Amino acid sequence: MQNTTPAYAGGTPVRTEKIYYAHQMIDQADIDAVAAVMRSDFLTAGPAIEETEKKLCELTGAKYAVLCANGTAALHIACLAAGIKEGDEVITTPITFAASANCALYCGATPVFADIDPETYQLDPVKVQEKITEKTKAIIPVDFGGQAADIDAFLKLAKEHGLLIIEDASHSIGTKYHGRAVGSLSDMTVFSFHPVKTICGGEGGAVLTDDEDLCKKLRLYRTHGITRDPAMMRHEPHGPWYYEQVALSTNYRITDMQAALIGSQLNKLPAFAARRKEICARYDEEFGKLPAFRVQKETEGSDTVRHLYILRIDPEHFTLSRRELYDALLAEGIVPNVHYLPVYRMPYYEDLGYKVGLCPEAERLYDEMLTLPLYAGMTDQDIEDVICAVTRIGEYYGR
Ligand SMILES: *Cc1c(COP(=O)(O)O)cnc(C)c1O
């Protein structure tokens, strides 16, 4: 570390070229896979979709995978397949992307927020239990940051109360929990292939399940609620062209180009995962030494491929606010992010009647957290630059 005065205090910035919190990693094999589809007969609903669904099953051990337009669509069709409707309640975490709760609203149901564990930042099963009522139909745990939520505890609650577990695994493809792959743990598991996530499809999502009946419904809701399966029809099929709309949904299909890109990216998951683990190990090693900051504690049993690296201020040992830390990192050429404002603090949710103070641990975390750069394409120099910036700020403004 050359000069240890932070740029925020007048020192020389660690770097001039900015580094962001996430970036996709596309290679020639990915481009070739997409180009091959573009030269083929099927741009949507073609063979790449089934191939990539099969790959997701092989990778996770799930029986069925249903690719769809994006992770949000995946959450919506999972809720529809679960039969969630008006009058129902769905319990989730406030520390997530809004889609994890919006999916309940799309179905006319009510999202109920339970607080997080203050050290793992995951939805707390004890807090969830307190929120279960006669109306509760499902729990949507989120594998926040990439580490598995406390899935065994949620499965136990689900069994006792007759609920479904829809695991929002948008962050956690590649993660294992007590030796089993995320994707095989819950009644349904949702992945997102947005470019900031570990596997990139441009857009794209999937729902994985072992349940044949749920899989049929997921496929139905992916395409308008339309079926070509005579067993699901009301009238006699009039001919080979014949289909029926038997439920209401919309067009949540994915294109074959995106499916091919996801399939190609999945071939690199072991390499992406290894690199992410390497970066997190370096961060943990260095930031663990700084009293100014806390690092996210692992959930018991999680072998984590992290999507987000969360740095948390310890206000007793650090004199800057989160906002000032953000500006101090930006001054060094590091562009952090924040994941997330508790969902119920979004104005839309406030207008529905959710009140500040609902989940105090989540609110405290929001005030103290930043997301640091983490992606497989980071160079060793990028990693050392982040460490240098965080360390000099942590030491200079520590107490
Ligand atoms: C990204 C994300 C989603 C939504 O995925 P999209 O593919 O962007 O629709 C849902 N939940 C969580 C936790 C996410 O991070």
The ligand as an SDF file (V2000), in Angstrom:
LIG
                    3D

 15 15  0  0  0  0  0  0  0  0999 V2000
  -32.3280  -10.4460   -9.2920 C   0  0  0  0  0  0  0  0  0  0  0  0
  -33.2990  -10.8840   -8.2930 C   0  0  0  0  0  0  0  0  0  0  0  0
  -34.6240  -11.2160   -8.6130 C   0  0  0  0  0  0  0  0  0  0  0  0
  -35.2550  -10.9340   -9.9400 C   0  0  0  0  0  0  0  0  0  0  0  0
  -34.6020  -11.4590  -10.9880 O   0  0  0  0  0  0  0  0  0  0  0  0
  -34.7680  -10.8210  -12.4560 P   0  0  0  0  0  0  0  0  0  0  0  0
  -34.1710  -11.9090  -13.3000 O   0  0  0  0  0  0  0  0  0  0  0  0
  -33.9940   -9.5560  -12.4720 O   0  0  0  0  0  0  0  0  0  0  0  0
  -36.2090  -10.6250  -12.7020 O   0  0  0  0  0  0  0  0  0  0  0  0
  -35.4360  -11.7260   -7.6080 C   0  0  0  0  0  0  0  0  0  0  0  0
  -34.9820  -11.8770   -6.3560 N   0  0  0  0  0  0  0  0  0  0  0  0
  -33.7370  -11.5470   -6.0100 C   0  0  0  0  0  0  0  0  0  0  0  0
  -33.2940  -11.7430   -4.5980 C   0  0  0  0  0  0  0  0  0  0  0  0
  -32.8540  -11.0240   -6.9540 C   0  0  0  0  0  0  0  0  0  0  0  0
  -31.6260  -10.6520   -6.5930 O   0  0  0  0  0  0  0  0  0  0  0  0
  1  2  1  0
  2  3  1  0
  2 14  2  0
  3  4  1  0
  3 10  2  0
  4  5  1  0
  5  6  1  0
  6  7  2  0
  6  8  1  0
  6  9  1  0
 10 11  1  0
 11 12  2  0
 12 13  1  0
 12 14  1  0
 14 15  1  0
M  END
$$$$
